Amino acid sequence: MALLQITEPGQTTAPHEHRLAVGIDLGTTNSLVATVRSGMAVVLNDEHGRALLPSVVRYEGDGTVEVGYEAQAGQSIDPKNTIVSVKRFMGRGLKDIAHIESLPYEFVEGEGMVRLRTVQGVKSPVEVSADILRAMRVRAEGALGGQLTGAVITVPAYFDDAQRQATKDAARLAGFNVLRLLNEPTAAAIAYGLDNGAEGIYAVYDLGGGTFDISILRLSKGVFQVLSTGGDSALGGDDFDHRIFCWVIEQAKLKPVSPQDGRLLLTRAREAKEYLTTHAVAPISVRLGSGEYVDLTITTEIFTEITRTLVQKTLAPTRKALRDANLRPEDVKGVVMVGGATRMPQVQQAVAAFFGQEPLNNLDPDKVVALGAATQANLLAGNRAAGDDWLLLDVIPLSLGMETMGGLVEKVIPRNSTIPIARAQEFTTFKDGQTAMAIQVVQGERELVSDCRSLARFELRGIPPMVAGAARIRVTFQVDADGLLSVTAREQTTGHEARIEVKPSYGLSDDEIAAMLKDSFSHATEDAFRRALREAQVEAQRLLEAVQSALREDAALLSTLERAHVDTLVARLQAVMIGDDRRAIDDAMAALNKGTAEFAARRMNASVQKALSGKKVEELEK
Amino acid sequence: MTSFDLSFAKQDHFALFGLPRSFAVDRAELDRLYRDVQARVHPDKHAHMGDADRRIAMQWATQVNEAYQTLQNPLRRGRYLLELAGHDPRIETNTAMPAEFLMEQMEWREAVAEARAGGDADTLGELHQRLGKETRAQYEALAQAIDGAHDWTRAADIVRQLMFQEKLLTEIDEALEAVEA
């Protein structure tokens, strides 16, 4: 069955104009932006025709911020202020970062997440990522000639809540309306599945610059159901470079190298790795700043040998993901390879041997994630073409739980649960007269709190004094479709409630983001006020279109009186949105949202009843 | 807060999919219904709509996932049916088990621990298969107790035993994982 139809102009079902939406692959080494044009997902190139934007940001003394190829030059001349592979630091503390000793940065232990001291001051990884995303936005808006409705940003499937939240914060900071955080392997499956009309069980093996993901999916009748996922959020192509780097140091008997020389050697190591993809031997010759001269030759055999453990390290999560899905390697119909690092021959061979079949490489492993993200962004923005209807059901990669007595973890939501999901668990007090309870939220598979990642800690206060064990505290975990968690605690006998969005302790608050946004706009050429107003108008337009299409389809669900009320709210929004009072637009939108909530609920009920009456979804779509 | 008409979503999990309340479930039919309903309520289908639609979509999709996960897993389905029938299996408090069953469990556990300590993946695989067969027989007995005899006391007993057995199966999986790593 053809899932993607290339529609002729004017053939789309929606009467409104095409909304501009992009998919962004925010990679460790490179980033890409893609969109759907005339029904085809395409990567947007820069003015020199290059698809990739190196994920490198250089902060210069004069306040200039360079991103991409321009910044890359700074790697050897100004390594301290040239941030590469910042994705590895997202939502991470100092102790989480591998090979920290060989990195040229001055790290500052921020609250939980590391910060980097640059000539432009202390930068959080969120801000550095936002600079990369801003460059992607400029490219996209330039290429598409208008303001974007929204973006889908991809994250490694194995990213935990802290890393996801940091990514979403970065996107918001860069001025994006985030339609969805999408798991990278799932994005690849979308690009792949839609291009090939695939059905059956597929594995997506995604070895990127800094992360490894494995996902097992079932593709059936337009539904992409992720069955399980696994990986290692600190293993990627960079580690292969590092192995060559260490090998060079050892072979050339180099003394500890300066940050400049270290960066230079890492660059040569990466070049050698890439050269070995198509050659049996690669030369490594470089004159170091110390005066030492390195002249070595590395063979495929040596490279395979020194990276064997890294390749093996990808197979353990692969086995586990299969077991979680109750499947064996032979059940898998195809293995999709994603990420530039899968070009390495020893990786291809190991995957082929494990699954007993040649992996699929017919889409560019560097672009496939961005293409899938663009396809999803197009759908979420409401640019659905006739027949182009599919659904994505993703999972949460790591179990979520709470600390109980003795530092043990009580799992509340197990890994690989389909999202969105909500689970509640009851706890009680352990002391007489206890009036407060600390709630520690953790993520991970281990039994001890100290072995899991702590996501948040909050207190439920005001519990009425009772004897130990009498209070009933219900803690509810809700994970949304982005895989982000919010937690509520409620004392059942009194209804006393405490609610938090699980912002990791080092996550940025909404106020902080607002302040940073304001700050960035004050430097920007565009007037912050105009931009904010235009964004509100775009959103108001979107809401009006949504309500009007709902009224066209389901007007019968409203009484005359109710209809009149909605019409009044619509008219009010229409009246204020042409003006320049942003506050009034926001208020009118809030009123319309509130005034149509009951209508939305009824429409959903009616829609589900149609599904249960046995009719196929396609027959009902007009 | 205004309460919306979510009565349909708040129905029991069987009614939500329009299925009869029984232990026997046509898995293919359940899968089809799940996909069809989720295809309508999932937040992705409402991402371009207003806040109200998106919030209701998330509530619905959450509920549909919960219902599907409960019904597609035979142990959870059995527990859920007991709950609906007002027969709380008292999992947490009622630990009374036939002595014979408990002895058996201890023997199983020893065998698993021994195989794990010895790094014996073959034995673990074999234990997994044997226990898998036993639990399948238990599920057949559960189906008979619920759908056939409507014997809730017996059903609760089987459910309690199955909880032990399923936990043991998971432990064997984990042991296999540890041995193979």
Interface residues (C-beta under 8 A of the other chain):
Chain A: R19 L179 R180 S220 K221 G222 V223 A316 R319 K320 R323 Q376 L379 L380 A381 G382 D389 L391 L392 L393 S417 T418 I419 P420 I421 A422 Q478 D480 A481 R542 L543 A546 V547 A550 M589 L592 N593 K594 T596 A597 E598 F599 A600 A601 R602 R603 M604 N605 S607 V608 Q609 K610 A611 L612 K616 V617
Chain B: T2 F4 D5 L6 S7 F8 A9 F17 G18 L33 R35 D36 V37 Q38 A39 R40 V41 H42 P43 D44 K45 A47 H48 M49 G50 D51 A52 D53 R55 I56 A57 M58 W60 A61 T62 N65 E66 Y68 Q69 D173 L176 E177 E180 A181
